Amino acid sequence: MVTKEDLKRVVRGPADLEERIEQLMKQKEILKSACRRAGARIAELEELEIRLVGDIDRLFEENNNLKTMLKK
C-alpha cells in the first residue's frame, strides 16, 4: 500500500505531465507579458513615426519656401 509519505518522496521529473503543464503555464504568462510590452512599444514607435513624418513635411515645405525666396 502507498502512503502519503511515499508520495512525498516521489520526485517529479520533467516527463511528469503536471510539472510540464505548470512549466507551460508559467511560460505562457511570461510570453503574454512580453507581448504586452512589445505592443506598448509598437504603439510608442507608431506615435513617434507620425510626429517625425509631420516634422519632415514641415521642414520640406520650409526648405522649398526658402529656395523660392532666394530665387527672387
NORMOQUI-V124379 format. One record per helix or strand of 3 or more residues. SS is the DSSP state (h for helix, s for strand). FROM is the first residue (numbers start at 1). TO is the last residue. If there is no record, write none. Layout:
SS FROM TO
SS FROM TO
//
This chain:
h 4 9
h 17 71
//
